[in-house]
Amino acid sequence: MPSNANRQFLDFEKPIKDLIDEIEKLKHAQEHKKIDYSDQITKLEGLILERRKEITQSLTSWQRVQLSRHPDRPYTMKYIQNMTTNFVELFGDRNVKDDKAMVGGFATLGGQTVMMIGQQKGINTKTRQLRNFGMANPEGYRKALRLMKLAEKFNKPIITLIDTPGAYPGLEAEERGQGEAIARNIYEMIRLKVPVICVIIGEGASGGALGIGVGDRVYMMENTWYTVISPESCSSILWRSWDKKEVAAEQLKLTADNMKNFGLVDGIIPEPPGGAHWDYVDSANILREYLLKVLDELKPVSPEDRINQRIVKFGKMGFWEELPASSLAEDANSNGLGNVSNQAASM
């Protein structure tokens, strides 16, 4: 977790930055002037906590997108380090190579062995390039599927942590079957006989998220988003500019609250006041307690029931309206399509 001196702040976090700067000045004066400012520092620290709570209570959709991408936000490996022990990372898809954007391996969570899988973005320029900014190639999704099948073989639960701006869209990824790899994962995850819990811990964009996003339970952390396209890309398609990204974020209904209301996720996992980037340990502990509780709920379910429940769960997602055949015929006749339909039927 970064120190206050090394923290990065978003525009709407400026009131917190001002208070932290004031504390640093008091600490500096206390050290050099030998004057006790502990009461003032304690008061300011209390104000910081209040500001953190206030800020997250009134965030726009775009601001939540910004928080999900916060430079100090914990990524998959940070959660694994803070909420599990004995993590043994496994590598490679046994076909092309090891994709560093997708990480996974067995770990101990609350005394039980689980398979942890997730996208990893990297914490600095060098590792972001190594991890391809969390955008997995086909071999990344095939590696994830290999690890899921391994977990199924040994009857171990699977936990996926989703944090990606999307699957890698490069030419070489398409040549190696990006779409097929994601579709195969969706198909196979529905059929896994062991418990599967999916948690969106940052960005949940498009097929890149769905490639490891099918499970018995799907959760979103408080300051995350989940949709078919990023606000910037949506804005560039609709308005030929990124300038409308805030409008796009609002219209896409991509926040955790929206997704819960649509029935696309099963619940929202709270974060520390101000966001997960303020306290890695607390954030991991909150997530850990949720995971252990859900694992206890899923364990008694038989494999057959588990698969059927997943099929029903994902099959009923979406909104549609069915019209009786008579209404369709009336609409066709009113639009002058009746004769065309009859002619086509007689040919």
TIVOTOR-169276 format. One record per residue (C-alpha): residue number from 1; x, y, z. Coordinates in steps of 0.2 Angstrom, whole numbers. Layout:
<recs>
+-----+-------+-------+-------+
: num :  east : north :    up :
+-----+-------+-------+-------+
: NUM :     X :     Y :     Z :
...
+-----+-------+-------+-------+
</recs>
This chain:
<recs>
+-----+-------+-------+-------+
: num :  east : north :    up :
+-----+-------+-------+-------+
:   1 :     0 :     0 :     0 :
:   2 :     8 :    17 :    -5 :
:   3 :    12 :    29 :     9 :
:   4 :     3 :    46 :     9 :
:   5 :    18 :    54 :     1 :
:   6 :    18 :    43 :   -14 :
:   7 :    -1 :    42 :   -16 :
:   8 :    -9 :    47 :   -32 :
:   9 :   -26 :    57 :   -32 :
:  10 :   -40 :    59 :   -44 :
:  11 :   -48 :    76 :   -46 :
:  12 :   -63 :    73 :   -35 :
:  13 :   -51 :    67 :   -21 :
:  14 :   -42 :    84 :   -20 :
:  15 :   -51 :    88 :    -3 :
:  16 :   -42 :    73 :     4 :
:  17 :   -25 :    77 :    -3 :
:  18 :   -26 :    94 :     5 :
:  19 :   -29 :    87 :    22 :
:  20 :   -15 :    75 :    20 :
:  21 :    -3 :    89 :    14 :
:  22 :    -8 :    98 :    30 :
:  23 :    -4 :    83 :    41 :
:  24 :    13 :    81 :    33 :
:  25 :    16 :   100 :    37 :
:  26 :    12 :    97 :    55 :
:  27 :    22 :    82 :    56 :
:  28 :    37 :    91 :    49 :
:  29 :    35 :   106 :    61 :
:  30 :    33 :    94 :    75 :
:  31 :    49 :    86 :    71 :
:  32 :    59 :   101 :    69 :
:  33 :    51 :   113 :    81 :
:  34 :    48 :   100 :    95 :
:  35 :    30 :   106 :    97 :
:  36 :    16 :    93 :   100 :
:  37 :     3 :    94 :    86 :
:  38 :    -4 :    76 :    89 :
:  39 :   -21 :    83 :    94 :
:  40 :   -22 :    93 :    77 :
:  41 :   -16 :    78 :    67 :
:  42 :   -28 :    66 :    75 :
:  43 :   -42 :    78 :    71 :
:  44 :   -37 :    80 :    53 :
:  45 :   -35 :    61 :    51 :
:  46 :   -54 :    60 :    57 :
:  47 :   -58 :    73 :    44 :
:  48 :   -49 :    62 :    31 :
:  49 :   -60 :    47 :    35 :
:  50 :   -76 :    58 :    34 :
:  51 :   -71 :    65 :    17 :
:  52 :   -67 :    47 :    11 :
:  53 :   -85 :    42 :    16 :
:  54 :   -93 :    58 :     9 :
:  55 :   -84 :    56 :    -8 :
:  56 :   -90 :    38 :   -12 :
:  57 :  -108 :    42 :    -7 :
:  58 :  -111 :    54 :   -22 :
:  59 :  -100 :    47 :   -36 :
:  60 :  -106 :    48 :   -54 :
:  61 :  -104 :    33 :   -65 :
:  62 :   -89 :    40 :   -74 :
:  63 :   -81 :    43 :   -57 :
:  64 :   -83 :    25 :   -52 :
:  65 :   -75 :    20 :   -68 :
:  66 :   -60 :    32 :   -63 :
:  67 :   -59 :    23 :   -46 :
:  68 :   -59 :     6 :   -54 :
:  69 :   -44 :    12 :   -64 :
:  70 :   -35 :    21 :   -49 :
:  71 :   -16 :    19 :   -50 :
:  72 :   -15 :    14 :   -32 :
:  73 :   -30 :     1 :   -33 :
:  74 :   -25 :   -17 :   -28 :
:  75 :   -25 :   -29 :   -42 :
:  76 :   -27 :   -48 :   -43 :
:  77 :   -10 :   -53 :   -36 :
:  78 :   -12 :   -41 :   -21 :
:  79 :   -28 :   -49 :   -16 :
:  80 :   -21 :   -66 :   -17 :
:  81 :    -6 :   -61 :    -7 :
:  82 :   -17 :   -53 :     7 :
:  83 :   -31 :   -65 :     8 :
:  84 :   -23 :   -82 :     4 :
:  85 :    -8 :   -92 :     9 :
:  86 :     3 :  -105 :     1 :
:  87 :    -1 :   -98 :   -17 :
:  88 :     7 :  -109 :   -30 :
:  89 :     7 :  -100 :   -47 :
:  90 :     4 :  -111 :   -62 :
:  91 :    10 :  -106 :   -80 :
:  92 :     6 :  -110 :   -98 :
:  93 :    -8 :  -116 :  -109 :
:  94 :     2 :  -131 :  -115 :
:  95 :    -1 :  -125 :  -133 :
:  96 :     7 :  -108 :  -137 :
:  97 :    15 :  -100 :  -121 :
:  98 :    12 :   -92 :  -104 :
:  99 :     1 :   -76 :  -105 :
: 100 :     7 :   -65 :   -91 :
: 101 :   -10 :   -55 :   -91 :
: 102 :   -18 :   -70 :   -84 :
: 103 :   -12 :   -77 :   -67 :
: 104 :   -18 :   -92 :   -58 :
: 105 :   -14 :  -106 :   -46 :
: 106 :   -19 :  -116 :   -31 :
: 107 :   -20 :  -107 :   -14 :
: 108 :   -26 :  -109 :     4 :
: 109 :   -41 :   -99 :     8 :
: 110 :   -48 :  -100 :    26 :
: 111 :   -40 :  -117 :    28 :
: 112 :   -46 :  -125 :    12 :
: 113 :   -38 :  -126 :    -5 :
: 114 :   -45 :  -116 :   -20 :
: 115 :   -40 :  -112 :   -37 :
: 116 :   -37 :   -93 :   -39 :
: 117 :   -38 :   -86 :   -57 :
: 118 :   -38 :   -68 :   -62 :
: 119 :   -31 :   -54 :   -74 :
: 120 :   -16 :   -44 :   -68 :
: 121 :   -12 :   -27 :   -75 :
: 122 :     5 :   -23 :   -67 :
: 123 :    10 :   -10 :   -55 :
: 124 :    23 :     1 :   -65 :
: 125 :    27 :     4 :   -83 :
: 126 :    38 :   -11 :   -85 :
: 127 :    26 :   -24 :   -77 :
: 128 :    11 :   -16 :   -86 :
: 129 :    20 :   -20 :  -103 :
: 130 :    24 :   -37 :   -97 :
: 131 :     6 :   -40 :   -91 :
: 132 :    -1 :   -32 :  -107 :
: 133 :   -11 :   -20 :   -96 :
: 134 :   -22 :   -35 :   -91 :
: 135 :   -28 :   -39 :  -108 :
: 136 :   -26 :   -57 :  -111 :
: 137 :   -22 :   -66 :  -127 :
: 138 :   -31 :   -83 :  -132 :
: 139 :   -17 :   -92 :  -123 :
: 140 :   -22 :   -83 :  -107 :
: 141 :   -40 :   -89 :  -108 :
: 142 :   -34 :  -107 :  -113 :
: 143 :   -22 :  -107 :   -98 :
: 144 :   -37 :  -101 :   -87 :
: 145 :   -47 :  -116 :   -93 :
: 146 :   -33 :  -128 :   -91 :
: 147 :   -32 :  -123 :   -73 :
: 148 :   -51 :  -124 :   -70 :
: 149 :   -51 :  -142 :   -77 :
: 150 :   -36 :  -145 :   -65 :
: 151 :   -47 :  -139 :   -51 :
: 152 :   -61 :  -149 :   -56 :
: 153 :   -50 :  -165 :   -57 :
: 154 :   -45 :  -163 :   -39 :
: 155 :   -63 :  -156 :   -33 :
: 156 :   -57 :  -139 :   -28 :
: 157 :   -68 :  -123 :   -29 :
: 158 :   -63 :  -110 :   -42 :
: 159 :   -62 :   -91 :   -38 :
: 160 :   -60 :   -79 :   -52 :
: 161 :   -55 :   -61 :   -50 :
: 162 :   -59 :   -50 :   -65 :
: 163 :   -50 :   -34 :   -69 :
: 164 :   -48 :   -31 :   -88 :
: 165 :   -51 :   -17 :  -100 :
: 166 :   -55 :   -31 :  -113 :
: 167 :   -47 :   -46 :  -121 :
: 168 :   -32 :   -41 :  -132 :
: 169 :   -38 :   -35 :  -149 :
: 170 :   -22 :   -37 :  -159 :
: 171 :   -21 :   -46 :  -175 :
: 172 :   -10 :   -60 :  -168 :
: 173 :   -24 :   -63 :  -155 :
: 174 :   -37 :   -65 :  -168 :
: 175 :   -26 :   -77 :  -178 :
: 176 :   -24 :   -88 :  -163 :
: 177 :   -43 :   -88 :  -160 :
: 178 :   -47 :   -75 :  -147 :
: 179 :   -66 :   -77 :  -150 :
: 180 :   -66 :   -96 :  -150 :
: 181 :   -55 :   -96 :  -134 :
: 182 :   -68 :   -85 :  -124 :
: 183 :   -83 :   -94 :  -131 :
: 184 :   -75 :  -111 :  -126 :
: 185 :   -72 :  -104 :  -108 :
: 186 :   -90 :   -98 :  -107 :
: 187 :   -96 :  -115 :  -113 :
: 188 :   -85 :  -125 :  -101 :
: 189 :   -87 :  -114 :   -86 :
: 190 :  -106 :  -118 :   -87 :
: 191 :  -102 :  -137 :   -86 :
: 192 :   -89 :  -137 :   -72 :
: 193 :   -94 :  -148 :   -57 :
: 194 :   -85 :  -138 :   -44 :
: 195 :   -91 :  -122 :   -36 :
: 196 :   -86 :  -106 :   -46 :
: 197 :   -86 :   -89 :   -39 :
: 198 :   -83 :   -74 :   -50 :
: 199 :   -78 :   -56 :   -43 :
: 200 :   -76 :   -40 :   -53 :
: 201 :   -62 :   -31 :   -43 :
: 202 :   -59 :   -17 :   -56 :
: 203 :   -64 :   -16 :   -74 :
: 204 :   -76 :   -29 :   -81 :
: 205 :   -76 :   -25 :  -100 :
: 206 :   -84 :   -35 :  -114 :
: 207 :   -79 :   -53 :  -118 :
: 208 :   -62 :   -51 :  -109 :
: 209 :   -72 :   -51 :   -92 :
: 210 :   -84 :   -65 :   -98 :
: 211 :   -70 :   -77 :  -102 :
: 212 :   -68 :   -80 :   -84 :
: 213 :   -84 :   -73 :   -78 :
: 214 :   -97 :   -87 :   -78 :
: 215 :  -100 :   -95 :   -61 :
: 216 :  -112 :  -100 :   -48 :
: 217 :  -111 :   -83 :   -40 :
: 218 :  -105 :   -67 :   -49 :
: 219 :  -101 :   -52 :   -38 :
: 220 :   -95 :   -34 :   -40 :
: 221 :   -84 :   -24 :   -28 :
: 222 :   -92 :    -7 :   -24 :
: 223 :   -82 :     4 :   -36 :
: 224 :   -81 :    -7 :   -51 :
: 225 :   -90 :    -7 :   -68 :
: 226 :   -96 :   -21 :   -80 :
: 227 :  -102 :   -19 :   -97 :
: 228 :  -100 :   -23 :  -116 :
: 229 :   -89 :    -8 :  -120 :
: 230 :   -79 :     5 :  -111 :
: 231 :   -86 :    23 :  -110 :
: 232 :   -72 :    30 :  -121 :
: 233 :   -75 :    17 :  -135 :
: 234 :   -94 :    19 :  -134 :
: 235 :   -92 :    38 :  -135 :
: 236 :   -80 :    37 :  -150 :
: 237 :   -93 :    26 :  -159 :
: 238 :  -108 :    36 :  -156 :
: 239 :  -101 :    54 :  -156 :
: 240 :   -84 :    51 :  -165 :
: 241 :   -75 :    58 :  -150 :
: 242 :   -70 :    53 :  -132 :
: 243 :   -77 :    70 :  -125 :
: 244 :   -94 :    61 :  -122 :
: 245 :   -87 :    48 :  -111 :
: 246 :   -96 :    54 :   -95 :
: 247 :  -112 :    53 :  -104 :
: 248 :  -108 :    36 :  -111 :
: 249 :  -104 :    30 :   -94 :
: 250 :  -121 :    36 :   -87 :
: 251 :  -131 :    29 :  -102 :
: 252 :  -122 :    12 :  -101 :
: 253 :  -128 :     8 :   -83 :
: 254 :  -112 :     0 :   -79 :
: 255 :  -110 :     2 :   -60 :
: 256 :  -113 :   -11 :   -47 :
: 257 :  -130 :    -4 :   -42 :
: 258 :  -136 :    -5 :   -60 :
: 259 :  -130 :   -23 :   -63 :
: 260 :  -138 :   -29 :   -47 :
: 261 :  -154 :   -21 :   -52 :
: 262 :  -153 :   -29 :   -69 :
: 263 :  -150 :   -46 :   -61 :
: 264 :  -134 :   -48 :   -69 :
: 265 :  -124 :   -50 :   -53 :
: 266 :  -128 :   -58 :   -37 :
: 267 :  -122 :   -45 :   -25 :
: 268 :  -111 :   -30 :   -21 :
: 269 :   -95 :   -32 :   -10 :
: 270 :   -91 :   -16 :     0 :
: 271 :   -74 :    -7 :     0 :
: 272 :   -65 :     3 :    13 :
: 273 :   -71 :    21 :    14 :
: 274 :   -65 :    30 :    -1 :
: 275 :   -61 :    14 :   -11 :
: 276 :   -50 :    -1 :   -10 :
: 277 :   -34 :     9 :   -14 :
: 278 :   -35 :    16 :     4 :
: 279 :   -32 :     0 :    13 :
: 280 :   -27 :   -16 :     4 :
: 281 :   -28 :   -27 :    19 :
: 282 :   -45 :   -22 :    24 :
: 283 :   -51 :   -23 :     6 :
: 284 :   -44 :   -41 :     5 :
: 285 :   -52 :   -46 :    22 :
: 286 :   -69 :   -40 :    17 :
: 287 :   -68 :   -50 :     1 :
: 288 :   -61 :   -65 :    10 :
: 289 :   -76 :   -66 :    22 :
: 290 :   -88 :   -65 :     7 :
: 291 :   -79 :   -79 :    -2 :
: 292 :   -79 :   -90 :    13 :
: 293 :   -97 :   -87 :    17 :
: 294 :  -102 :   -91 :    -1 :
: 295 :   -91 :  -106 :    -2 :
: 296 :  -100 :  -113 :    13 :
: 297 :  -117 :  -111 :     4 :
: 298 :  -111 :  -119 :   -12 :
: 299 :  -102 :  -134 :    -6 :
: 300 :  -118 :  -144 :    -1 :
: 301 :  -125 :  -142 :   -19 :
: 302 :  -123 :  -158 :   -30 :
: 303 :  -113 :  -156 :   -46 :
: 304 :  -129 :  -160 :   -57 :
: 305 :  -139 :  -146 :   -48 :
: 306 :  -125 :  -134 :   -49 :
: 307 :  -124 :  -136 :   -67 :
: 308 :  -143 :  -134 :   -70 :
: 309 :  -143 :  -119 :   -59 :
: 310 :  -130 :  -110 :   -69 :
: 311 :  -139 :  -114 :   -85 :
: 312 :  -155 :  -107 :   -78 :
: 313 :  -146 :   -92 :   -70 :
: 314 :  -138 :   -86 :   -86 :
: 315 :  -152 :   -92 :   -98 :
: 316 :  -164 :   -80 :   -90 :
: 317 :  -154 :   -65 :   -91 :
: 318 :  -160 :   -50 :  -101 :
: 319 :  -177 :   -42 :  -105 :
: 320 :  -188 :   -47 :  -119 :
: 321 :  -207 :   -47 :  -124 :
: 322 :  -215 :   -61 :  -133 :
: 323 :  -230 :   -57 :  -145 :
: 324 :  -243 :   -69 :  -150 :
: 325 :  -243 :   -75 :  -168 :
: 326 :  -259 :   -66 :  -172 :
: 327 :  -251 :   -50 :  -167 :
: 328 :  -237 :   -53 :  -178 :
: 329 :  -248 :   -57 :  -193 :
: 330 :  -258 :   -41 :  -190 :
: 331 :  -242 :   -31 :  -190 :
: 332 :  -236 :   -39 :  -206 :
: 333 :  -253 :   -35 :  -215 :
: 334 :  -254 :   -17 :  -209 :
: 335 :  -236 :   -15 :  -216 :
: 336 :  -241 :   -22 :  -233 :
: 337 :  -230 :   -38 :  -230 :
: 338 :  -245 :   -50 :  -229 :
: 339 :  -245 :   -54 :  -248 :
: 340 :  -226 :   -55 :  -248 :
: 341 :  -227 :   -68 :  -234 :
: 342 :  -241 :   -78 :  -243 :
: 343 :  -231 :   -78 :  -260 :
: 344 :  -215 :   -84 :  -251 :
: 345 :  -225 :   -98 :  -243 :
: 346 :  -232 :  -104 :  -259 :
: 347 :  -216 :  -104 :  -269 :
+-----+-------+-------+-------+
</recs>
